[in-house]
Amino acid sequence: MKGGKQMNLEKLRDAEYIKCVGLLADLIDLDGDTKEKIHKCLQNMGIKNFFLHLESVDLSPETSEKLKSIKSIIEIFDEERGQA
């Protein structure tokens, strides 16, 4: 039973990663190769670590800058939520 539960959790997590990559693609106009690369990074690192270690991901400078801007926006909202 536990194996099935773990598998479902992984499928749900991967579905969330796919949604996240889709949203990023819509926001900053990612090509298919970049979407795939980001998806693999999310699978390996998780979303939080992906944004924490953007510099280590092999992306174009333009894409990296756009993702850093998104990271900054997330941090601003995270700080505001912490103050509430």
N, CA, C and O atoms as a GROMACS GRO file, in nm:
protein
  336
    1MET      N    1   0.081  -0.121   0.000
    1MET     CA    2   0.000   0.000   0.000
    1MET      C    3   0.085   0.127   0.000
    1MET      O    4   0.055   0.222  -0.072
    2LYS      N    5   0.190   0.128   0.081
    2LYS     CA    6   0.271   0.248   0.091
    2LYS      C    7   0.332   0.288  -0.042
    2LYS      O    8   0.339   0.406  -0.075
    3GLY      N    9   0.377   0.188  -0.120
    3GLY     CA   10   0.437   0.216  -0.250
    3GLY      C   11   0.340   0.290  -0.340
    3GLY      O   12   0.380   0.383  -0.410
    4GLY      N   13   0.214   0.251  -0.339
    4GLY     CA   14   0.112   0.317  -0.420
    4GLY      C   15   0.088   0.460  -0.376
    4GLY      O   16   0.069   0.549  -0.459
    5LYS      N   17   0.090   0.482  -0.246
    5LYS     CA   18   0.072   0.616  -0.192
    5LYS      C   19   0.187   0.707  -0.235
    5LYS      O   20   0.166   0.822  -0.273
    6GLN      N   21   0.309   0.655  -0.227
    6GLN     CA   22   0.427   0.731  -0.268
    6GLN      C   23   0.420   0.765  -0.416
    6GLN      O   24   0.452   0.876  -0.457
    7MET      N   25   0.376   0.668  -0.497
    7MET     CA   26   0.364   0.688  -0.641
    7MET      C   27   0.263   0.798  -0.672
    7MET      O   28   0.286   0.883  -0.758
    8ASN      N   29   0.150   0.796  -0.601
    8ASN     CA   30   0.048   0.899  -0.622
    8ASN      C   31   0.100   1.036  -0.584
    8ASN      O   32   0.072   1.135  -0.652
    9LEU      N   33   0.175   1.044  -0.474
    9LEU     CA   34   0.233   1.169  -0.430
    9LEU      C   35   0.330   1.223  -0.535
    9LEU      O   36   0.330   1.343  -0.564
   10GLU      N   37   0.411   1.135  -0.592
   10GLU     CA   38   0.505   1.177  -0.696
   10GLU      C   39   0.432   1.226  -0.820
   10GLU      O   40   0.473   1.324  -0.882
   11LYS      N   41   0.323   1.158  -0.857
   11LYS     CA   42   0.244   1.200  -0.973
   11LYS      C   43   0.181   1.337  -0.948
   11LYS      O   44   0.181   1.423  -1.036
   12LEU      N   45   0.128   1.357  -0.827
   12LEU     CA   46   0.070   1.486  -0.792
   12LEU      C   47   0.175   1.596  -0.794
   12LEU      O   48   0.151   1.706  -0.845
   13ARG      N   49   0.291   1.567  -0.738
   13ARG     CA   50   0.400   1.664  -0.735
   13ARG      C   51   0.442   1.699  -0.877
   13ARG      O   52   0.463   1.816  -0.909
   14ASP      N   53   0.456   1.598  -0.963
   14ASP     CA   54   0.497   1.623  -1.100
   14ASP      C   55   0.391   1.703  -1.175
   14ASP      O   56   0.424   1.789  -1.257
   15ALA      N   57   0.264   1.676  -1.147
   15ALA     CA   58   0.156   1.754  -1.210
   15ALA      C   59   0.168   1.901  -1.168
   15ALA      O   60   0.146   1.991  -1.250
   16GLU      N   61   0.203   1.926  -1.043
   16GLU     CA   62   0.222   2.064  -0.996
   16GLU      C   63   0.342   2.129  -1.064
   16GLU      O   64   0.338   2.247  -1.100
   17TYR      N   65   0.450   2.052  -1.084
   17TYR     CA   66   0.566   2.105  -1.155
   17TYR      C   67   0.531   2.141  -1.298
   17TYR      O   68   0.574   2.244  -1.350
   18ILE      N   69   0.451   2.055  -1.362
   18ILE     CA   70   0.409   2.082  -1.500
   18ILE      C   71   0.326   2.210  -1.505
   18ILE      O   72   0.344   2.293  -1.595
   19LYS      N   73   0.235   2.228  -1.409
   19LYS     CA   74   0.156   2.352  -1.402
   19LYS      C   75   0.246   2.473  -1.382
   19LYS      O   76   0.229   2.576  -1.446
   20CYS      N   77   0.342   2.459  -1.293
   20CYS     CA   78   0.435   2.569  -1.263
   20CYS      C   79   0.513   2.608  -1.388
   20CYS      O   80   0.525   2.726  -1.420
   21VAL      N   81   0.567   2.508  -1.458
   21VAL     CA   82   0.643   2.537  -1.580
   21VAL      C   83   0.551   2.602  -1.685
   21VAL      O   84   0.594   2.693  -1.756
   22GLY      N   85   0.428   2.556  -1.693
   22GLY     CA   86   0.332   2.616  -1.787
   22GLY      C   87   0.307   2.762  -1.755
   22GLY      O   88   0.302   2.846  -1.845
   23LEU      N   89   0.291   2.793  -1.627
   23LEU     CA   90   0.271   2.932  -1.586
   23LEU      C   91   0.395   3.017  -1.617
   23LEU      O   92   0.384   3.129  -1.667
   24LEU      N   93   0.513   2.962  -1.586
   24LEU     CA   94   0.636   3.035  -1.617
   24LEU      C   95   0.647   3.058  -1.768
   24LEU      O   96   0.687   3.166  -1.811
   25ALA      N   97   0.613   2.957  -1.846
   25ALA     CA   98   0.620   2.970  -1.992
   25ALA      C   99   0.527   3.082  -2.041
   25ALA      O  100   0.564   3.159  -2.129
   26ASP      N  101   0.407   3.089  -1.983
   26ASP     CA  102   0.314   3.195  -2.020
   26ASP      C  103   0.365   3.332  -1.978
   26ASP      O  104   0.350   3.430  -2.052
   27LEU      N  105   0.424   3.339  -1.861
   27LEU     CA  106   0.472   3.468  -1.809
   27LEU      C  107   0.592   3.522  -1.884
   27LEU      O  108   0.599   3.641  -1.915
   28ILE      N  109   0.687   3.434  -1.914
   28ILE     CA  110   0.813   3.484  -1.971
   28ILE      C  111   0.846   3.421  -2.106
   28ILE      O  112   0.960   3.427  -2.151
   29ASP      N  113   0.746   3.361  -2.171
   29ASP     CA  114   0.760   3.314  -2.309
   29ASP      C  115   0.878   3.217  -2.326
   29ASP      O  116   0.976   3.248  -2.394
   30LEU      N  117   0.868   3.101  -2.263
   30LEU     CA  118   0.974   3.000  -2.270
   30LEU      C  119   0.955   2.911  -2.393
   30LEU      O  120   0.843   2.879  -2.431
   31ASP      N  121   1.068   2.872  -2.455
   31ASP     CA  122   1.060   2.776  -2.564
   31ASP      C  123   1.051   2.634  -2.506
   31ASP      O  124   1.067   2.615  -2.386
   32GLY      N  125   1.024   2.536  -2.593
   32GLY     CA  126   1.004   2.399  -2.548
   32GLY      C  127   1.125   2.340  -2.477
   32GLY      O  128   1.109   2.272  -2.376
   33ASP      N  129   1.246   2.366  -2.528
   33ASP     CA  130   1.366   2.312  -2.464
   33ASP      C  131   1.386   2.369  -2.325
   33ASP      O  132   1.422   2.297  -2.232
   34THR      N  133   1.362   2.499  -2.310
   34THR     CA  134   1.378   2.563  -2.179
   34THR      C  135   1.273   2.512  -2.082
   34THR      O  136   1.303   2.489  -1.964
   35LYS      N  137   1.150   2.494  -2.130
   35LYS     CA  138   1.045   2.439  -2.044
   35LYS      C  139   1.086   2.301  -1.993
   35LYS      O  140   1.070   2.272  -1.874
   36GLU      N  141   1.138   2.218  -2.082
   36GLU     CA  142   1.180   2.083  -2.043
   36GLU      C  143   1.295   2.088  -1.942
   36GLU      O  144   1.296   2.012  -1.845
   37LYS      N  145   1.390   2.178  -1.965
   37LYS     CA  146   1.504   2.191  -1.874
   37LYS      C  147   1.457   2.235  -1.735
   37LYS      O  148   1.503   2.181  -1.635
   38ILE      N  149   1.367   2.332  -1.730
   38ILE     CA  150   1.314   2.379  -1.602
   38ILE      C  151   1.234   2.268  -1.533
   38ILE      O  152   1.245   2.250  -1.412
   39HIS      N  153   1.155   2.194  -1.611
   39HIS     CA  154   1.076   2.085  -1.553
   39HIS      C  155   1.168   1.982  -1.489
   39HIS      O  156   1.141   1.936  -1.378
   40LYS      N  157   1.277   1.945  -1.556
   40LYS     CA  158   1.372   1.849  -1.500
   40LYS      C  159   1.437   1.905  -1.373
   40LYS      O  160   1.459   1.831  -1.277
   41CYS      N  161   1.468   2.034  -1.374
   41CYS     CA  162   1.526   2.096  -1.254
   41CYS      C  163   1.428   2.090  -1.137
   41CYS      O  164   1.466   2.060  -1.024
   42LEU      N  165   1.300   2.119  -1.165
   42LEU     CA  166   1.200   2.114  -1.059
   42LEU      C  167   1.188   1.973  -1.004
   42LEU      O  168   1.175   1.955  -0.882
   43GLN      N  169   1.192   1.873  -1.091
   43GLN     CA  170   1.184   1.734  -1.046
   43GLN      C  171   1.304   1.699  -0.957
   43GLN      O  172   1.289   1.627  -0.858
   44ASN      N  173   1.421   1.749  -0.993
   44ASN     CA  174   1.543   1.717  -0.918
   44ASN      C  175   1.560   1.802  -0.792
   44ASN      O  176   1.609   1.752  -0.690
   45MET      N  177   1.520   1.929  -0.799
   45MET     CA  178   1.552   2.023  -0.692
   45MET      C  179   1.432   2.065  -0.610
   45MET      O  180   1.446   2.104  -0.494
   46GLY      N  181   1.314   2.059  -0.668
   46GLY     CA  182   1.196   2.117  -0.605
   46GLY      C  183   1.188   2.265  -0.642
   46GLY      O  184   1.286   2.324  -0.687
   47ILE      N  185   1.073   2.323  -0.623
   47ILE     CA  186   1.050   2.462  -0.665
   47ILE      C  187   1.134   2.560  -0.583
   47ILE      O  188   1.198   2.649  -0.638
   48LYS      N  189   1.131   2.543  -0.452
   48LYS     CA  190   1.203   2.637  -0.366
   48LYS      C  191   1.353   2.637  -0.397
   48LYS      O  192   1.413   2.743  -0.414
   49ASN      N  193   1.413   2.518  -0.406
   49ASN     CA  194   1.556   2.510  -0.436
   49ASN      C  195   1.588   2.559  -0.576
   49ASN      O  196   1.695   2.616  -0.599
   50PHE      N  197   1.497   2.538  -0.669
   50PHE     CA  198   1.518   2.588  -0.805
   50PHE      C  199   1.538   2.740  -0.801
   50PHE      O  200   1.633   2.792  -0.860
   51PHE      N  201   1.449   2.809  -0.731
   51PHE     CA  202   1.460   2.955  -0.724
   51PHE      C  203   1.578   2.998  -0.638
   51PHE      O  204   1.637   3.103  -0.663
   52LEU      N  205   1.613   2.920  -0.536
   52LEU     CA  206   1.728   2.954  -0.452
   52LEU      C  207   1.859   2.942  -0.528
   52LEU      O  208   1.955   3.013  -0.500
   53HIS      N  209   1.864   2.851  -0.625
   53HIS     CA  210   1.989   2.821  -0.696
   53HIS      C  211   1.977   2.848  -0.845
   53HIS      O  212   2.033   2.774  -0.927
   54LEU      N  213   1.906   2.953  -0.881
   54LEU     CA  214   1.888   2.988  -1.023
   54LEU      C  215   2.021   3.002  -1.097
   54LEU      O  216   2.031   2.964  -1.214
   55GLU      N  217   2.121   3.055  -1.029
   55GLU     CA  218   2.250   3.080  -1.094
   55GLU      C  219   2.315   2.950  -1.141
   55GLU      O  220   2.394   2.952  -1.236
   56SER      N  221   2.284   2.839  -1.076
   56SER     CA  222   2.348   2.712  -1.112
   56SER      C  223   2.277   2.641  -1.227
   56SER      O  224   2.327   2.542  -1.280
   57VAL      N  225   2.160   2.692  -1.267
   57VAL     CA  226   2.084   2.631  -1.375
   57VAL      C  227   2.132   2.690  -1.508
   57VAL      O  228   2.145   2.812  -1.521
   58ASP      N  229   2.156   2.604  -1.605
   58ASP     CA  230   2.208   2.646  -1.735
   58ASP      C  231   2.094   2.699  -1.823
   58ASP      O  232   2.035   2.626  -1.903
   59LEU      N  233   2.064   2.827  -1.806
   59LEU     CA  234   1.960   2.894  -1.884
   59LEU      C  235   2.019   3.017  -1.951
   59LEU      O  236   2.125   3.066  -1.912
   60SER      N  237   1.949   3.067  -2.052
   60SER     CA  238   1.997   3.188  -2.118
   60SER      C  239   1.998   3.303  -2.019
   60SER      O  240   1.918   3.304  -1.925
   61PRO      N  241   2.086   3.400  -2.039
   61PRO     CA  242   2.089   3.516  -1.948
   61PRO      C  243   1.954   3.587  -1.940
   61PRO      O  244   1.912   3.632  -1.833
   62GLU      N  245   1.886   3.598  -2.053
   62GLU     CA  246   1.755   3.665  -2.055
   62GLU      C  247   1.653   3.589  -1.969
   62GLU      O  248   1.581   3.650  -1.890
   63THR      N  249   1.649   3.458  -1.985
   63THR     CA  250   1.556   3.376  -1.906
   63THR      C  251   1.592   3.382  -1.758
   63THR      O  252   1.504   3.394  -1.673
   64SER      N  253   1.721   3.375  -1.727
   64SER     CA  254   1.765   3.383  -1.587
   64SER      C  255   1.721   3.515  -1.524
   64SER      O  256   1.673   3.516  -1.410
   65GLU      N  257   1.738   3.625  -1.596
   65GLU     CA  258   1.698   3.755  -1.542
   65GLU      C  259   1.548   3.762  -1.517
   65GLU      O  260   1.504   3.814  -1.415
   66LYS      N  261   1.470   3.708  -1.610
   66LYS     CA  262   1.324   3.707  -1.592
   66LYS      C  263   1.285   3.623  -1.470
   66LYS      O  264   1.197   3.661  -1.393
   67LEU      N  265   1.350   3.508  -1.455
   67LEU     CA  266   1.320   3.422  -1.340
   67LEU      C  267   1.363   3.487  -1.209
   67LEU      O  268   1.297   3.470  -1.107
   68LYS      N  269   1.473   3.561  -1.212
   68LYS     CA  270   1.515   3.634  -1.091
   68LYS      C  271   1.412   3.739  -1.054
   68LYS      O  272   1.387   3.763  -0.936
   69SER      N  273   1.351   3.802  -1.154
   69SER     CA  274   1.245   3.900  -1.126
   69SER      C  275   1.125   3.832  -1.061
   69SER      O  276   1.068   3.884  -0.966
   70ILE      N  277   1.088   3.716  -1.112
   70ILE     CA  278   0.977   3.641  -1.053
   70ILE      C  279   1.013   3.601  -0.910
   70ILE      O  280   0.929   3.610  -0.820
   71LYS      N  281   1.136   3.557  -0.889
   71LYS     CA  282   1.182   3.521  -0.754
   71LYS      C  283   1.168   3.641  -0.660
   71LYS      O  284   1.122   3.625  -0.546
   72SER      N  285   1.205   3.760  -0.706
   72SER     CA  286   1.195   3.880  -0.623
   72SER      C  287   1.050   3.909  -0.585
   72SER      O  288   1.020   3.946  -0.471
   73ILE      N  289   0.960   3.892  -0.681
   73ILE     CA  290   0.817   3.915  -0.654
   73ILE      C  291   0.768   3.815  -0.549
   73ILE      O  292   0.696   3.852  -0.457
   74ILE      N  293   0.807   3.688  -0.564
   74ILE     CA  294   0.767   3.585  -0.467
   74ILE      C  295   0.818   3.621  -0.328
   74ILE      O  296   0.745   3.609  -0.230
   75GLU      N  297   0.944   3.666  -0.320
   75GLU     CA  298   1.002   3.701  -0.191
   75GLU      C  299   0.929   3.818  -0.127
   75GLU      O  300   0.907   3.819  -0.006
   76ILE      N  301   0.891   3.917  -0.207
   76ILE     CA  302   0.817   4.032  -0.154
   76ILE      C  303   0.685   3.987  -0.093
   76ILE      O  304   0.651   4.027   0.018
   77PHE      N  305   0.610   3.903  -0.166
   77PHE     CA  306   0.482   3.857  -0.114
   77PHE      C  307   0.500   3.764   0.005
   77PHE      O  308   0.417   3.764   0.096
   78ASP      N  309   0.606   3.687   0.006
   78ASP     CA  310   0.634   3.597   0.118
   78ASP      C  311   0.664   3.678   0.244
   78ASP      O  312   0.618   3.644   0.353
   79GLU      N  313   0.742   3.788   0.228
   79GLU     CA  314   0.772   3.874   0.343
   79GLU      C  315   0.646   3.943   0.395
   79GLU      O  316   0.626   3.954   0.516
   80GLU      N  317   0.561   3.988   0.303
   80GLU     CA  318   0.436   4.054   0.345
   80GLU      C  319   0.347   3.957   0.421
   80GLU      O  320   0.285   3.994   0.520
   81ARG      N  321   0.342   3.833   0.373
   81ARG     CA  322   0.259   3.732   0.439
   81ARG      C  323   0.311   3.704   0.580
   81ARG      O  324   0.233   3.682   0.672
   82GLY      N  325   0.443   3.706   0.595
   82GLY     CA  326   0.505   3.682   0.725
   82GLY      C  327   0.477   3.791   0.826
   82GLY      O  328   0.479   3.768   0.946
   83GLN      N  329   0.449   3.912   0.775
   83GLN     CA  330   0.423   4.026   0.864
   83GLN      C  331   0.278   4.034   0.906
   83GLN      O  332   0.245   4.104   1.002
   84ALA      N  333   0.190   3.964   0.836
   84ALA     CA  334   0.046   3.974   0.864
   84ALA      C  335   0.010   3.911   0.996
   84ALA      O  336  -0.106   3.911   1.035
   0.00000   0.00000   0.00000
